[in-house]
Amino acid sequence: MDENEVNTPKNIFEIGANLDALSVDELINYISILENEIIRVNSIKLEKSKALEDAKNYFKRE
């Protein structure tokens, strides 16, 4: 994990929050944040899937 990711302040957006008060620009920003989070989560999922597959293959050999 990158040190900048750990120290990045959290955004004011919360999943499931009421979005009625947000402007169009704020909504566009929120969508961008969510898209970046999806990319990050998919990357972590891929790493974990590979580690799981490697572990399964390791224990199959014995």
C-alpha positions in Angstrom: 0.0 0.0 0.0 1.3 3.4 -0.9 2.0 5.7 2.1 0.0 8.5 0.5 -3.1 6.3 0.5 -2.8 5.8 4.2 -2.4 9.5 5.0 -5.1 10.8 2.5 -7.9 12.4 4.4 -11.3 10.8 4.1 -13.9 12.5 1.8 -17.1 14.0 3.2 -19.1 11.5 1.1 -20.7 8.5 2.8 -22.2 5.6 1.0 -26.0 5.7 1.1 -26.1 9.4 2.2 -28.8 11.7 0.9 -27.4 13.3 -2.3 -30.2 15.9 -2.8 -28.2 18.8 -1.4 -25.2 18.2 -3.7 -24.6 20.2 -6.8 -24.0 18.7 -10.2 -20.3 19.4 -9.9 -20.2 17.7 -6.5 -22.1 14.7 -7.9 -19.6 14.4 -10.7 -16.8 14.5 -8.1 -18.5 11.9 -6.0 -18.9 9.6 -9.1 -15.2 10.0 -9.8 -14.3 9.1 -6.2 -16.6 6.0 -6.4 -15.0 4.9 -9.7 -11.5 5.3 -8.2 -12.6 3.3 -5.2 -14.0 0.5 -7.4 -10.7 0.3 -9.2 -8.8 0.1 -5.9 -11.1 -2.6 -4.5 -10.9 -4.6 -7.7 -7.1 -4.4 -7.6 -7.0 -5.7 -4.0 -9.5 -8.4 -4.9 -7.3 -9.5 -7.7 -4.2 -9.6 -5.5 -6.1 -11.7 -2.9 -7.5 -14.0 -5.5 -4.0 -14.7 -6.8 -2.6 -15.3 -3.3 -5.5 -17.7 -2.6 -4.9 -19.6 -5.9 -1.1 -19.7 -5.1 -1.9 -21.2 -1.7 -4.3 -23.8 -3.1 -1.7 -24.8 -5.7 1.0 -25.0 -3.0 -1.1 -27.4 -0.9 -2.2 -29.5 -3.8 1.4 -30.5 -4.5 1.8 -32.4 -1.2 
